[in-house]
Amino acid sequence: MRTTLTIDDDLLDKAKAVALKLRAPFRRVVNEALRTGLQMVEDTPPQTRSYQTHPHKMGLKAGRNLDNIQALLSQIEGEDHR
């Protein structure tokens, strides 16, 4: 199949040099390089960036007590909130 690709100059030079070194047609060198590269891309699992949180101590305001949750909610949200 014939198609048009834009190849960076450095890659074109490298492919031509490899073709000369191997005494192989340029077309074959490019096709083999693509096959090898695409296989590597396909076999390599995608890298995921891990997400990390950094905990920090927030503390509890003075006068608040965690022993009685109902009282704490009343202080924070107000008596009318239910």
N, C-alpha and C positions, 0 to 999 in steps of 0.2 A: 504494500500500500504506500502511496506517496503522500507525504504531508510536509508542511513547512514548519520549522521550529526556529526559534531565535536562541542561539547558543552563545554564552559568554565567550569572549575571545580566548581567555585562558584555557577553557575547556576544549575549545576547538583545536587550539595548538597542542594540547595534551593528547587528544584523540588522534590527531594526525601523526604525532610522534610515536604513539603506541602502534598505529597501523604500519608505519615505516619499520619500526623495530621488529614487529612480528611478520612483516612482509604479508600482511593481510589487507583485504579491502577495507577502506574507511567505513563503509556501510556495515560490515560484519562487526567491526570493533565497537561502533556505536550501539548496535543492537545487543551485543553481549554485555556491554556496560549497563545498558538500560535494564536488561533482564536481571543481572546481578544486583543492581541497585534497587530495583522494584521488589525483588525477593527479600532483600534485607529490610526494606521499609515494611513489607507485609508481615514478616516474622517478628519484628520488634514490637513489643506491647507499647501502647501509648503511655507516655509518662504523665502521671497525675501529680499535681502539686498538692502536698499535704497542707491542711489548714490547721493552724495551732492557735489556741487562745492562751493568753498569759493571765493567770488568776492574780488577783490582788485583794488584800484584806480590806473590806469596806467597813467592818466594825458595826456596832449597834449604838444608836444615839443614846445619850444618857437618859435615864428614866424609863427606858423600854426594857421589857423582860420577855424572854422567849418561853418561859414556863407556862404562861397562860395565853394561848393563841387568840382566843376570843377578845381578851382585854387588849392585846396588842393590835388586832384589827380595828377595834373600836377607837383606839388612840390615833391610828393612822388614817382610817377612812371616815371616822366620825360615827357617832351613835346612830344617826338616821340611815346610814347606808346598810342595806340588806337586800 
